[in-house]
Amino acid sequence: MTASLFTKYPRTLWVVMLLGPICPFGIAQETEPAPFVDFPEPTVAYLQRIQAGEQSHAFEASLDFATWQRDARQALEDLVGLTRLQRDLAQFEPTVTLGEPIIVDDAFSRTQGAIETEPGIKIPFYLLVPVDAEREKTYPLMLCPHGHDTKGWHSYAGAYLNDDHRKEIVSRAGNIAEQAARRGFIAIAPATRGLAAEVNVPDPKGRHGKRPCRAQLMHCLVAGRTPLGERLWDMQRLLDWACKLPQVDPHRILMTGNSGGGVLTAYTAAIDTRISVAIPSCSFTSLTTQEGFLFHCDCCLVPGLRDWGDWKEIGGLIAPRHLLIVHGRKDRLHHHTTVERTAQSVAKIYNQVGSPNRMRLQWGEEGHRFYPQYMWPFTKAAFFLGDDGQ
């Protein structure tokens, strides 16, 4: 019986063995779960009213999918300020500088570089390449921006600043780019603008709460930009450069990040179709709870997003490419019920376009961190087992 099943459905069974059951969602609860926060009743009514928004690009099953994606994607580019950046920097040519590679454990080389994405703005990054990479072969690429961690790009690349840093990151599997390089990926771990110590906007008088990421937000808003737009611009310029490297397969690009890096992953994958697999970690949820609580840091928010749509639509713009949403059950920054409702809405879109197995939600048993035990099997199924197992 087993042999005949593998003969008839070889890809599907490999994916089930790697990832578990195809259905990614639990059984619906019979009673309404407790709210994530308690606002006074007048506040709840006010927030529900103003946060409803126009929803001008909300996805509906009756819409032509290709037309909806085209229009919603362009509107989202406008909303995050990416269109403004494209216009203002149309004549600017990014440049990349690379240092000397360091061989790590005879497994991969790690090279520190920088890319100037607009005049005077240099985004440092690590480039990790497997030591056995051959010029006549191509390898999948991982791009992994970090979140609110001033040492994040060092952490992801395994370029530890000291022993305590190493212990902290290894204990929560945060060296995600190093893991990728050891698995045969070319990996880029960039500093995230506004979040890394090397490329932030200072708040010298503490006017913005002594938070560089909020200082970035305020300066962006004055200039008609958003921090997400600037960060997305940086990621796209890195992709432009990396996709020209002879050893990179431009058709196998994985993007992932935790927390704010996951937010950036979701938006970049929604807008840039070069991303084949998106794995936003501890970040993918509705903009608000039903009571109106805002989940993401202010530097990750897009003004007027509810006039456009919500995270269901962000997931819809990634479809039918591969999307793995990962959250931790003990993550106090997010609401289990809201995450599942959002994921269910995205799953309906994937079902409609005929790619239900390309989108999953996985829950880790810990908190706000990576869960590579789910990420790597999902990526392997997408890149190495021949599409989505259908």
N, C-alpha and C positions, 0 to 999 in steps of 0.2 A: 504493500500500500504506500509506504513512504517513498520507495523508489519511483513509483508511477507518478506521485505528486510532484517530485522534483523534476521529473521529465516533462510533465505538462506545464508546470508553473515555476520554472527555475528562478527567475528574478524575484518574483513575489515572495517566495519562501526564504530566499536569502535576506530580503529586507525585513521580513517578520522576525527571523532569527536574530538579526542584528539589533533591531529597534524595538521589538516587542509587538504587541497587538497594534493593528493599523489604527483603530479608533483612539484618538489622543485625549479624549475628554471623559471625565467621570460622570456618574449618574446625577441627574439634576436633583437638587435638594427640594424636599417637599415644602419646607417652610422658608420664608424669606430670611436670609442671613442677617446678622447684626451689621449696622452701618460701620464704615471704617472710622468715621469721626462723628461727633455730635455738634451740629451748629444750632443756634437758636432758631426757632421757627421762622421769624421774619427774614433771617439771613438765608435760610434754605430756599424760601420762596423767591427771594431776590436773585440768588445765584442760579437757580433753575431757569428763571426768566431770561437773564442776560446771557447765560451760557448756552442757550438753545441754538443761537446763531441761525444764519440763513441756510446752511447746509447745501450750498449751491452745487457742490460736486459730490454729494452723498451718492453712494452706489445703490442702484436698484436693479433687480433681476431683469426688468423689462428693457434696460438700456443696451445698446450695442456696445459690447465690451471694448473693442479696439478704439472706437470713437471716445468712449468715456475715459479710457486710460490716456489717450492723447490730450484731451482737453484738461483733465484733472492734473496730469503731470505738469503741463505748462503753467497752469494756475498755481500749483504748489511751488514751482521754481520762482514765479513772481512773488509769492507770499514770503518766502524765506529770504528774499533779496538776492537770489542767485542771478536772476536776469540783470539786475543792476550791476553786479560784479562782472558779468560777461560783457556788458556794454563798456564799463569804465576801464576794464583791463584788456580790451580786445587787441591792443597793440603791444601788450607786454609779453615777453617770451620768458617763461620760467627757466631757471638754470639749476643744475644739480652738481654738487661737489661730493666726492667720496674720499674717505681716508683709507688707511691700510687695513686689510682684513686680518682678523684674528681667528685662528683655528681653535674650536672648542671640542675637546674630547674626541678628536679625530672624526667627528660626526658632521659638523657644519662650520662654515665660516661666518663671522659676524663683523660687519663693516658699519662704521658710523658715517652718516652722510647728512646732507642738508639740501633742501629744495627751497629756492626763493620763489614764492607763489605770487607775490606782488611786490612792488618796490620797497625794499628794506625789510620785508617780512620773510625770514628764513626759518623754515620748519625742520628741525632736526629729526632724524629717523635712524633706525637700525635696519640694515639689509642682511638677512640670514639666508644662506645658500647651502644645501647639502654638499658635502665634500665630494661625493661621487657624481655630482651633476656633470653631464657630458654636453658638449656644445651641439651635438647633432640630435639631442633629445630635448623635449620641452617638459616643463613641470608646472603643476598647479601653483597659483599664487594666493597667498593669504595677506590681506590688509587688515590690521587690527588696531584701531585707535582706542585709546584708553579714556576713562572717565575722570572723576574728581580725585585724582591722585597725582600730586606734583611730581612723583617719581615714576608715573605710570608707564612711560615708554621704556624706561630701563627695566621695570618689573616684567613687562610682557616679553622683552627680548632675553631675559635671563642675565642681563648685564648688571649684576647686583652691586650695590654701593658698599656693602659690608656684610658680615655674617648675619647680623640681625635682620637685615633686609632680605637676605636669601631665605632664612628660616620662615619669615612672615609670608613671603610670596609662595614658596614651595608648599607650605602647609595648606594653602587654599587654591592650589593649582593655578596660580595667576600668571605663570610663565608661558602664556599661550602661544606666542610666536616661536619660542624655543621648542615647544612640543611639536609645532607644525614642521619646523626644519628637521627634526628627528624623524618625522614621518614622510619625508620626501617632498615637502613644500618649499618653494621660495617664499620667504615671509618678510613683510615690511611692518615694523612697529614704529609708527610716527608719534611725535609729541603732538598732543591735541591743543590747538590754539586756545588760549584762555584758561587752560587747566594745568598744563605742564609748567614747572618753574621757569623753564628756559624761554617760554614764548607766551607770556601773559601780559595783561594790562594792569599796571600797579594801581593801588588805591591809596595814594600817599597820605591823605588826611582822614581816611576812614569814612568818607562820605557815603560809600556804598557798602557799609557793614564790614569793611576790611576783607572783602571777598573779591579777588581779582576777576573771577568769572562774572560776577555781577557788574563790576566796573566795565568789563568787555561789553556786556549787554547794554548798559547805558550809553556808552559811546557809539555802539552800533545803531541803536535806535535814533540817535541824533543824526546819524549819517545815512539813514534809510536802509540799514543792513540789519541782520540778525547774527548772533554768534553761530547758530547752526548753518547759516548761509556761508559764513567765512570758513567754517570747518569743512563743510561740504566742498567748497571750492578747493581747499587744500587737498582733500582726498582725491578729487578728480584730477588734479594736476599730478599727483603721485601715480595715479593709474595711467595717465597719458604716458608718463616716463617709463613705468614698469612694463607696460604692454609692448614696448618697443625692444625690451631686452630679449636677445635671441633664445634664452633658455625658458622664457615664460610662455605658457600656453594661455593666450588671451581669452580662450573659451572656457577656462576652468579657473574662475576667480571666486574665492571665498572671502567674505568680510564678516568680522565679528568684533565685539567689544562688550565690556561689562558696564552696566550703569549708564553714565553719560556717553560712553563709547558705544553702548548698545543703541541708544537713541540716535546717535550719528550713523550707525550701521543701518538702521531702519530707514531713515530719510535718504541716505545715499543710495541704497538699493531701490527705493521707490522711484528715484529720479534717474539714476544711471543704470541702464539695462546691461551694462558689462558685468555687473555682479551676478554670478550664476547661483551662488548659495549665500543666503544671509542668515546669520545666527545672532540676533540681538539677545544679550543675556541680562536678566534682571532689569528690564526696561520697557518691554512691549506691553502696553495696557492702554485703556481709554485715557483721554486727556484728563477726565475727572471721574469721581465716583458719582452715584446718583444724587448724593447730597451736595455735590459741587466742589468737593475737595480736589485741589490740583496736585497731581502726583509728581511731576518732574521739576527739577531745579529751574529757577527763573531763566538761567542762561540757556536752557534747552527748549524754551517755549517759543512759539511763533505767534505773534499778534494776529488776531483775526482767524485763527485756525478753525474755530467752530463755524465761521461763515463759509468755510471751504468744506469741511467734513470732520473726520476724526481719525483715530488710529485704525479703524476698520478699513478706511480708504487707503491709508498708507500700506496696509497689508495687501489690499487689492491691486495697488500699483506694482507690487513685487510679483504677484501671480502672473503666469504660472511657473515662475522660477522657484527654486527650492527655498523654503522658509522654515527654520526651526526656532520656535519661541521657547526660551528656557527661563524658569524662575525658581527661586528657592522658597520652600514652604515656611521657613523661619525668617524670611525677609520682611522686616517690619515697615519698609518703605512702600510696600505694595499690598494690594488687597486681593486675596485669593479669588473671590467671587468676580470682581471686576476684570481681572486677568482672564478668567475662563470665559466670561461673556464676550469679551473682545475677541478671543481666539475662536470661539464658536462662530462669530460673525465673519471672521476672515475665512474660516473653513468652508462656509457656505459659498463664498466667492470661488474658492479653489474647486469645490465640487461642480459649480456651474460651468467652469472653463475646462472641466474634464481632467483635472490633475489633483485628485484628493490626497494621493500619497506623497505629494511634494510639500505638504504643510503639516507641521506637528507642533503640539505643545507638550513639553516635558517638565516635570517638577522634580527638582533636587531636594534632598532632605535637610539641607543646611540653609544658610542665609544668603547674603548679597555677594555672590561670587560666581566664578565659572564652574560648569559641570561637564568636564571633558568626556566623561563616560557616556554622555548622550551626544555630544557634539561630533566626536570623531567617527562613530558608526554612521551617523546621518550623512556626514560629508563623504565617507567611503561609499555609501550606497549611491549618492548623487554623482560622484566623479568616476568611480571605478567599477561599478556593477552594472553600468548600462542604463542610464536614465533613472526612472523612479520605481522600478520593480513591477510595473504593470505589464 
